[in-house]
Amino acid sequence: MSARVPAIILGGTGYVAGELLRLVLAHPRLELAAIASDSRPGEPVASAFPHLAAACGDRRYASIADATALAARHARSAVLAAAPHGVSHAMIDRLLKAAETEGARPSLVDLSADYRYADLAEYERVYRHPHGAPARAQDFTCAVPEHLDRAPTPHVAHPGCFVTASLLAVVPLLRLELAEGPLFVSAVTGSTGAGRSPIAGTHHPLRHSDLYAYSALAHRHGAELAALARAAAGRDAAIAFVPHSGPFARGIHATVQARLAKPLDTPAAIGALREFYAGRPFVRVLDEPPRVKDVAASNYAHLSAAADGRTIAVMSVLDNLVKGAAGGALQWMNRLLGFAETEGLTAPAPGWT
């Protein structure tokens, strides 16, 4: 086996960063070079992630400046950015400029929303602030790995977790021309999807044993979903997106409904999905409705469908922190580095989480 590639994690204190850390530490082809946080430089990494203490040892957080210098010193590196949107774009631009000045060529995957939009005017409309590095946007492609075999750019932006779950159901409907008219997406996420900082919507006593919609037809990921579905499928579609908060920590369950373009029954619908995702190691199409618990804490997504001749419903489940974030990003990184996309990602779901 060739020498391991140094890996750098930016924005290293949130839930997604913790999953990146867990996956990188166990990856057979990557070597953790730094996990960086400007809020905790010099502090033990295990203070933020005590469940990873045995693997982290006495490792401490680097500053973002130190991580930038590190990327510039290595001819080749894997940079995984988990900083918030609105912060990530400028941080990434500085790191890549420093690397380019030294002749280094890092491969970078961003998990924020800052490089997901090819149309920066749309980004600014949705997020209501100017993009911090507009010239850098041309270096990024955003797509679910299963919908694009090879990125045409040196770096990748990974879609959000809601959008990843929804695209896995939406794109086959559009590409195979199975659906017509608007697509209706109803998706339920676990509390970790809201991030590490406590807010009313994720406070356990309020969320426990409850289920509720929020930002119905107005959530910012609705625009992202429509833009990425258009890019992946090559056709426009009206998409109505309603997110929900679920009473569990990990996972997303998305249901996409639409009017059929031609008569189809359930076995034929499932067969079409199975053929569409043939050869995609992390997507499994089931005969029965999928369950979140069967994929939680893994990089696998399970899909199924039902059709009655007039209407089709496609159900999609995945782990929001892994397939919807850290695992999907690492899947892209494997490809950017020329590794098999499954490297370090094949552990099954633990079950009974």
C-alpha positions as CSV (number, residue, x, y, z in Angstrom):
1,M,0.0,0.0,0.0
2,S,1.3,3.5,-0.9
3,A,2.0,6.1,1.8
4,R,-1.1,7.5,3.5
5,V,-2.4,10.9,2.4
6,P,-2.4,13.5,5.2
7,A,-5.9,14.6,6.1
8,I,-6.9,18.0,7.5
9,I,-10.3,18.7,9.1
10,L,-11.4,22.3,9.3
11,G,-14.1,23.6,11.7
12,G,-13.5,20.7,14.0
13,T,-15.9,20.9,16.9
14,G,-19.4,20.1,15.6
15,Y,-21.2,16.8,15.1
16,V,-20.2,16.5,11.4
17,A,-16.6,17.2,12.3
18,G,-16.8,14.5,15.0
19,E,-18.0,12.0,12.3
20,L,-15.2,13.1,10.0
21,L,-12.7,12.5,12.7
22,R,-14.1,9.1,13.5
23,L,-14.0,8.0,9.8
24,V,-10.6,9.5,9.1
25,L,-9.0,7.9,12.1
26,A,-10.1,4.5,10.8
27,H,-9.4,5.1,7.1
28,P,-6.8,2.8,5.6
29,R,-5.4,5.4,3.2
30,L,-5.6,8.6,5.2
31,E,-3.5,9.8,8.1
32,L,-4.9,12.6,10.3
33,A,-2.5,15.5,10.1
34,A,-4.7,18.1,11.9
35,I,-8.1,18.9,13.1
36,A,-8.5,22.7,13.3
37,S,-10.7,25.0,15.3
38,D,-10.1,28.7,16.0
39,S,-12.4,28.5,19.0
40,R,-10.3,25.7,20.7
41,P,-6.7,25.8,19.5
42,G,-4.4,23.9,21.8
43,E,-7.2,22.1,23.6
44,P,-7.5,18.3,23.7
45,V,-9.6,17.0,20.8
46,A,-11.1,14.4,23.2
47,S,-12.6,17.3,25.3
48,A,-15.0,17.8,22.4
49,F,-15.4,14.2,21.5
50,P,-14.9,12.0,24.6
51,H,-16.3,9.0,22.8
52,L,-13.2,9.2,20.5
53,A,-10.7,9.6,23.3
54,A,-9.1,6.1,22.8
55,A,-8.5,6.9,19.1
56,C,-7.5,10.6,19.6
57,G,-5.0,10.0,22.4
58,D,-3.4,13.3,23.4
59,R,-4.0,15.0,20.0
60,R,-4.9,18.7,20.3
61,Y,-6.7,21.2,18.1
62,A,-4.7,23.2,15.6
63,S,-5.7,26.7,14.6
64,I,-7.1,27.4,11.1
65,A,-3.9,29.3,10.3
66,D,-1.8,26.3,11.3
67,A,-3.9,24.0,9.2
68,T,-3.6,26.3,6.2
69,A,0.2,26.3,6.5
70,L,0.1,22.6,6.8
71,A,-1.8,22.2,3.6
72,A,0.7,24.5,1.9
73,R,3.6,22.3,3.0
74,H,2.2,19.0,1.7
75,A,2.3,18.4,-2.0
76,R,-0.8,16.3,-1.7
77,S,-3.4,16.4,1.1
78,A,-7.1,15.7,1.8
79,V,-8.9,18.7,3.2
80,L,-12.4,18.2,4.7
81,A,-14.2,21.5,5.6
82,A,-16.9,21.3,8.2
83,A,-17.2,25.0,9.0
84,P,-20.6,26.8,8.9
85,H,-21.9,28.4,5.8
86,G,-20.9,32.0,5.5
87,V,-17.6,31.2,7.1
88,S,-16.4,28.3,5.0
89,H,-16.0,30.2,1.6
90,A,-13.3,32.6,2.8
91,M,-11.5,30.1,5.0
92,I,-11.3,27.7,2.0
93,D,-10.2,30.4,-0.4
94,R,-7.3,31.4,1.9
95,L,-6.2,27.8,2.3
96,L,-6.2,27.1,-1.4
97,K,-4.4,30.3,-2.2
98,A,-1.7,29.5,0.3
99,A,-1.3,26.0,-1.1
100,E,-1.2,27.2,-4.7
101,T,1.5,29.7,-3.8
102,E,3.7,26.8,-2.6
103,G,2.8,24.6,-5.6
104,A,0.8,22.2,-3.4
105,R,-2.4,20.6,-4.7
106,P,-4.8,19.7,-1.9
107,S,-8.1,17.9,-2.7
108,L,-10.9,19.6,-0.8
109,V,-14.5,18.7,0.0
110,D,-16.7,21.3,1.6
111,L,-19.7,20.4,3.7
112,S,-21.2,23.8,4.1
113,A,-23.6,25.4,1.6
114,D,-21.0,28.0,0.4
115,Y,-20.0,26.1,-2.8
116,R,-23.2,24.2,-3.6
117,Y,-24.6,26.8,-6.0
118,A,-23.3,27.2,-9.5
119,D,-25.4,30.4,-9.6
120,L,-24.0,32.7,-6.9
121,A,-26.9,35.1,-7.3
122,E,-29.1,32.2,-6.2
123,Y,-26.8,31.6,-3.2
124,E,-27.0,35.2,-2.2
125,R,-30.8,35.2,-2.6
126,V,-31.2,32.2,-0.4
127,Y,-28.6,33.0,2.3
128,R,-29.0,36.8,2.1
129,H,-25.3,37.8,2.1
130,P,-22.7,38.1,-0.6
131,H,-20.4,35.2,-1.3
132,G,-17.0,35.6,0.2
133,A,-15.0,34.1,-2.6
134,P,-16.9,34.2,-5.9
135,A,-13.9,33.5,-8.1
136,R,-13.3,30.2,-6.3
137,A,-16.8,28.8,-7.0
138,Q,-15.7,27.6,-10.5
139,D,-13.4,25.1,-8.7
140,F,-16.3,23.2,-7.1
141,T,-19.0,20.8,-8.3
142,C,-21.9,19.8,-6.1
143,A,-23.6,16.5,-6.5
144,V,-24.5,13.3,-4.7
145,P,-21.8,10.8,-5.6
146,E,-24.3,8.3,-7.0
147,H,-25.5,10.9,-9.6
148,L,-22.1,11.9,-11.0
149,D,-19.3,9.5,-11.7
150,R,-16.5,12.0,-11.9
151,A,-16.3,15.6,-10.7
152,P,-15.1,17.9,-13.6
153,T,-13.5,20.3,-11.0
154,P,-10.6,19.8,-8.6
155,H,-12.9,20.2,-5.5
156,V,-16.4,19.1,-4.5
157,A,-19.2,20.6,-2.4
158,H,-21.3,17.9,-0.8
159,P,-25.1,18.5,-0.7
160,G,-26.9,18.9,2.6
161,C,-28.3,15.9,4.4
162,F,-32.0,16.7,3.7
163,V,-31.1,17.3,0.0
164,T,-29.0,14.1,-0.3
165,A,-31.9,12.0,1.0
166,S,-34.4,13.7,-1.2
167,L,-32.2,13.7,-4.4
168,L,-31.7,9.9,-4.1
169,A,-35.5,9.6,-4.6
170,V,-36.1,12.6,-6.9
171,V,-33.4,12.2,-9.5
172,P,-34.4,8.7,-10.8
173,L,-38.0,9.9,-11.1
174,L,-36.8,12.8,-13.3
175,R,-34.1,11.0,-15.3
176,L,-36.3,8.0,-16.1
177,E,-39.2,10.3,-16.8
178,L,-41.4,8.4,-14.5
179,A,-43.1,11.5,-12.9
180,E,-44.8,14.6,-14.2
181,G,-45.9,17.8,-12.6
182,P,-44.7,18.9,-9.2
183,L,-42.9,16.6,-6.8
184,F,-43.9,16.7,-3.1
185,V,-41.1,16.0,-0.6
186,S,-41.8,15.4,3.1
187,A,-38.7,14.7,5.1
188,V,-38.1,14.0,8.8
189,T,-34.7,14.6,10.4
190,G,-33.1,13.7,13.7
191,S,-32.0,16.3,16.2
192,T,-28.3,16.1,15.2
193,G,-29.2,17.8,12.0
194,A,-29.6,21.1,13.8
195,G,-26.0,21.1,14.9
196,R,-24.3,21.1,18.3
197,S,-25.4,24.4,19.8
198,P,-28.7,23.9,21.7
199,I,-31.8,25.7,20.5
200,A,-35.4,25.3,21.4
201,G,-36.1,23.0,18.4
202,T,-33.4,20.5,19.5
203,H,-33.8,20.7,23.3
204,H,-34.6,17.1,24.3
205,P,-37.7,17.7,26.5
206,L,-39.4,19.6,23.6
207,R,-38.4,17.2,20.9
208,H,-38.9,13.9,22.7
209,S,-42.0,12.0,21.6
210,D,-43.0,14.8,19.3
211,L,-43.1,15.3,15.5
212,Y,-43.6,18.6,13.8
213,A,-43.0,20.5,10.5
214,Y,-41.1,23.7,10.2
215,S,-40.4,26.2,7.5
216,A,-42.9,24.4,5.3
217,L,-42.5,25.4,1.6
218,A,-40.0,28.0,2.7
219,H,-36.9,26.1,3.9
220,R,-33.6,27.2,2.3
221,H,-32.8,23.6,1.4
222,G,-35.8,23.6,-0.9
223,A,-34.0,25.9,-3.3
224,E,-30.9,23.8,-3.1
225,L,-32.9,20.6,-3.8
226,A,-34.5,22.2,-6.9
227,A,-31.1,23.5,-8.2
228,L,-29.2,20.2,-7.7
229,A,-32.1,18.1,-9.1
230,R,-32.0,20.2,-12.2
231,A,-28.3,19.7,-12.6
232,A,-28.4,16.0,-11.9
233,A,-31.4,15.1,-14.0
234,G,-31.1,17.7,-16.8
235,R,-34.6,18.9,-16.5
236,D,-36.6,21.4,-14.4
237,A,-39.2,20.2,-11.9
238,A,-41.3,22.1,-9.4
239,I,-40.5,20.7,-5.9
240,A,-42.5,21.4,-2.8
241,F,-40.3,20.7,0.3
242,V,-41.6,20.3,3.8
243,P,-39.1,19.4,6.5
244,H,-40.0,17.9,9.9
245,S,-38.3,17.5,13.2
246,G,-38.3,13.9,14.5
247,P,-37.9,12.6,18.1
248,F,-34.6,10.7,17.3
249,A,-31.0,11.8,17.2
250,R,-29.7,10.4,13.9
251,G,-31.2,9.8,10.5
252,I,-33.5,11.2,7.8
253,H,-36.6,9.7,6.3
254,A,-37.8,11.4,3.1
255,T,-40.9,10.5,1.1
256,V,-41.3,11.9,-2.4
257,Q,-44.7,11.7,-4.1
258,A,-45.6,12.6,-7.7
259,R,-48.1,11.9,-10.5
260,L,-46.9,9.1,-12.8
261,A,-46.1,10.0,-16.4
262,K,-47.2,6.5,-17.4
263,P,-49.0,3.7,-15.6
264,L,-46.8,1.8,-13.2
265,D,-47.3,-0.7,-10.4
266,T,-45.1,-1.2,-7.3
267,P,-42.9,-4.1,-8.5
268,A,-42.1,-2.1,-11.7
269,A,-41.3,1.0,-9.7
270,I,-39.0,-0.9,-7.4
271,G,-37.4,-2.6,-10.4
272,A,-36.8,0.8,-12.1
273,L,-35.0,2.1,-8.9
274,R,-33.0,-1.1,-8.5
275,E,-31.8,-0.8,-12.1
276,F,-31.0,2.9,-11.8
277,Y,-28.8,2.3,-8.7
278,A,-27.2,-1.0,-9.9
279,G,-23.5,-0.9,-9.2
280,R,-23.8,1.8,-6.6
281,P,-22.4,0.2,-3.4
282,F,-24.0,2.5,-0.9
283,V,-27.6,2.5,-2.2
284,R,-29.8,-0.5,-1.6
285,V,-33.3,-0.7,-3.1
286,L,-35.7,-2.8,-0.9
287,D,-39.0,-4.5,-1.5
288,E,-40.3,-3.2,1.8
289,P,-40.4,0.3,3.1
290,P,-37.0,1.3,4.5
291,R,-36.3,2.1,8.2
292,V,-33.9,4.7,9.6
293,K,-32.6,2.3,12.2
294,D,-31.2,0.0,9.5
295,V,-28.9,2.7,8.2
296,A,-28.2,5.0,11.2
297,A,-24.4,5.5,11.8
298,S,-23.5,4.0,8.4
299,N,-22.8,5.4,4.9
300,Y,-25.7,3.3,3.3
301,A,-29.0,4.6,2.0
302,H,-32.1,2.4,1.6
303,L,-34.9,3.2,-0.8
304,S,-38.2,1.7,-1.8
305,A,-41.3,2.7,-3.7
306,A,-45.0,2.2,-4.1
307,A,-47.1,2.9,-7.2
308,D,-50.8,2.5,-7.9
309,G,-50.9,3.3,-11.6
310,R,-51.5,7.0,-11.1
311,T,-49.2,8.1,-8.2
312,I,-45.7,7.1,-7.2
313,A,-44.1,7.4,-3.7
314,V,-40.4,6.9,-3.2
315,M,-39.1,6.5,0.3
316,S,-35.4,7.2,1.2
317,V,-33.6,6.8,4.5
318,L,-30.0,7.6,5.4
319,D,-27.9,8.8,8.3
320,N,-27.8,12.6,8.3
321,L,-24.3,12.8,9.8
322,V,-22.7,10.0,7.7
323,K,-24.2,9.5,4.2
324,G,-25.7,12.9,4.4
325,A,-22.5,14.7,5.5
326,A,-19.2,13.2,6.6
327,G,-19.5,9.8,4.9
328,G,-20.7,11.3,1.6
329,A,-17.8,13.8,1.7
330,L,-15.3,11.0,2.4
331,Q,-16.8,9.0,-0.5
332,W,-16.1,12.0,-2.8
333,M,-12.6,12.4,-1.3
334,N,-11.8,8.8,-2.1
335,R,-12.7,9.5,-5.7
336,L,-10.7,12.7,-5.8
337,L,-7.6,10.9,-4.5
338,G,-8.0,8.0,-6.9
339,F,-9.0,5.5,-4.2
340,A,-12.0,3.1,-4.4
341,E,-15.0,5.1,-3.2
342,T,-15.8,2.5,-0.6
343,E,-12.4,2.9,1.3
344,G,-13.1,3.3,5.0
345,L,-16.9,3.4,4.6
346,T,-18.2,-0.1,4.4
347,A,-19.0,-0.7,8.1
348,P,-22.6,-1.7,8.5
349,A,-25.2,0.1,10.6
350,P,-24.9,-1.0,14.3
351,G,-28.7,-1.4,14.6
352,W,-30.6,-0.8,17.8
353,T,-29.2,2.7,18.1
